[in-house]
Amino acid sequence: MSIIQEFKKFAMRGNVVDLAVGIIIGGAFGKIVSSLVADVIMPPIGLILGNVNFADLAITLKEAAGDKAAVTLNYGSFIQSVVDFSIVAFAVFMLIKGINSMKKKEEEAPAAPPAPTKEEVLLTEIRDILKNK
């Protein structure tokens, strides 16, 4: 088998394709959540806290000198990332919770009774023959 055919077989397995779709959707979802946090959630929180822009919150460790930029500790961006993560984690939690509840419904469905064994079938036939005599 050539390497190209082997790779095609590997890439077209269901798990690989599902994983690729999940990664693409996850990346897009991450961008949506980042925009939600940066553009919708954080501005009102900053307004409530006295016109604070979280992206600008930083501690200057070393002032700018000449051509060298200032060294800053950007804790506002970190706070924004924590809020991003919290929203994504909550959304994933709700998704998993929904999937698990659907699985429980499938498990709760009663299983079909098992088919009788050969011995049971034979005994039933003997019983029916004896009843007819």
Buried (B, 14 or more C-beta within 10 A) or exposed (E): EEEEEEEEEEEEEEEEEEEEEEEEEEEEEEEEBBEBBBEEBBBEBBEEEEEBEBBEBBEEEEEEEEEEEEEBEBEBBEBBEEBBEEBBEEEEEEEEEEEEEEEEEEEEEEEEEEEEEEEEEEEEEEEEEEEEE
